[in-house]
């Protein structure tokens, strides 16, 4: 805690004769700007301006750029379509449609996972909300589109690709190397109990499975398609 | 039974009750002891009470802070549907007070109350806003027109029964030009005066602001500002989202110092929850807020000097800003819209090299400030453009509700960080810079000195910042549990799920919290009904009264003076129009 300082005392209203003559002040100003010029010429590599796009700014590992959907060891998406990122999104840019996964350890998977990059505000709330470590962000900030439809990224453009990571690097994510946190255990490594995944076969073998309506989804679609129209 | 329920008031509220009992409103006004001493009054007594609160030697509530409406349609408790909430500040008592004007229900849902524009000129725009968004009829208001929504808008957007999906087409002929600007004004011995539009898209406005000015030769004889071109329904959006989801929206209020907005907002919610944050988290917020203040002033001064032709300073000041952006990006992953704070702490702990980065900035910023000082402060051209232009006297500044550097440049040492210290500001050694002249040059000097004082605060805060420790509260009803626990522990996952899906349960009630933003007092008035999101959230943007004063400030000056004055006001359209 301290006092109040009156700055108008430091700069008197009347300028001195030398300052009013103007020429000395011009020279003093030139000394400042030319000083910068000389220093910048001497330190050409350290210039604050960047020759974008040839040269790019080096961002931190927390940069919030384009999203990626993480995959398991077996290549399937980690996402279990729990809708938590969709709910947490302040811009309401995520659309998820869930389907039933054939592998019981996973239960659900996203049939549709769309992010509207034109709506997205890159706040990272989806990454914070994910309980399965399924959505991360990258340092890729170069997303330009010609149409609005183009800006809606679906699973094929969001799925993690090694070459994209190689080029841009990971950005905002739930944990960083060496911060003492662990990724969730990968369900693809766990023994899948019960069975290999097909519910009807398991049911016929008498395995007690919860009996419920499978709901819409492409994996259920064949059975829907087989149903005769007249019925 | 709590103290408040027993009818025992705090000393401040007790004093206020004694004073209000002696006022013309007398026994009809009720004094409550909420987060602030609160006077409840009917519209018939409001004008008399307002005069009393301003003039009574035991009150002296001179500074008009905020006026907003609340619609209680979907909230249980309040007796009538609409109320107007006013916040005032007294320099003598150094405290805020709230006045709630309870508006009786009318069959046509058009509540009427007297305008207090004659008591506090600052109420002018705030009343227009309440008229625009709630449809309150302020009798005796000189210019009661819509301000944020356009003139072809139908209905009142913040009413709870207004369907937000509606769209209203706005055509060019709907633009409301002030009545006085349409008439010709011929003065004796003069040419006909002419009316010009500065803006909406003018390089000097640094945003979309429309100024209609009548010129008599070079001099401005009358002006009116038309705003609202950047209105994005922040308050309506806040009502539709969870408490935490509002944070990215606050970044877009004053986007030049977005960190400060977030801190101001989450402080309000944390106070409602009664939550304490670890000291380390609060210190990090303080450090980054002060860096944001430096950015805010850099942008203001840099752009202002460009407007009057001094281009070099802009590059020097913006280099500071770029460097500070890099620090913010290393902390949270974004340069402009940081979204770094969360209710209960921060999104993520600071990086390992935080201290080194901050100290590097403390080294690199002062030389640029010195260069600008050398180029500008004693330059004759700058002096001629700045000195004596955009004059605001002390009394005018208070009457117009100015805060921040604008008010301090007119000689009033009111700084929220000093008047009501939060986040350790009372522990640090720093000075409140003031100036006496109240002109553009004084505002420039105050901002330059404030940057130096901010550096001083940051240096002291860094010295006491613990190397490690929590930045977040460990109350998992508010803060997301650590990710490790969420992945592997069922109980944490449940907390996580409840927080994401339902939001933070904030106890019902209301709160006004205010901090020192880059431009002045930044306040958030939040009403909770116990759901996961705000029932009502009002921002008190410091730009708003500053811009309202602009049309009075520039009268008598030339257009080029008006451009210089607009720069020193530091108008951020995102905050002005919300």
Interface residues (C-beta under 8 A of the other chain):
Chain A: X1 X2 X3 X4 X5 X6 X7 X8 X10 X11 X13 X15 X19 X20 X22 X25 X28 X29 X32 X33 X36 X48 X59 X60 X62 X63 X64 X84 X87 X88 X90 X91 X121 X122 X123 X124 X125 X128 X129 X131 X132 X133 X137 X171 X172 X174 X175 X180 X181 X182 X183 X184 X185
Chain B: X241 X244 X245 X246 X247 X248 X249 X312 X316 X319 X322 X329 X330 X331 X332 X333 X334 X337 X339 X347 X348 X351 X371 X374 X375 X377 X378 X379 X380 X383 X387 X413 X418 X421 X426 X427 X428 X429 X430 X431 X432 X433 X434 X435 X436 X437 X441 X442 X445 X446 X448 X449 X480 X482 X483 X484 X486 X487 X488 X493 X496 X497 X500 X501
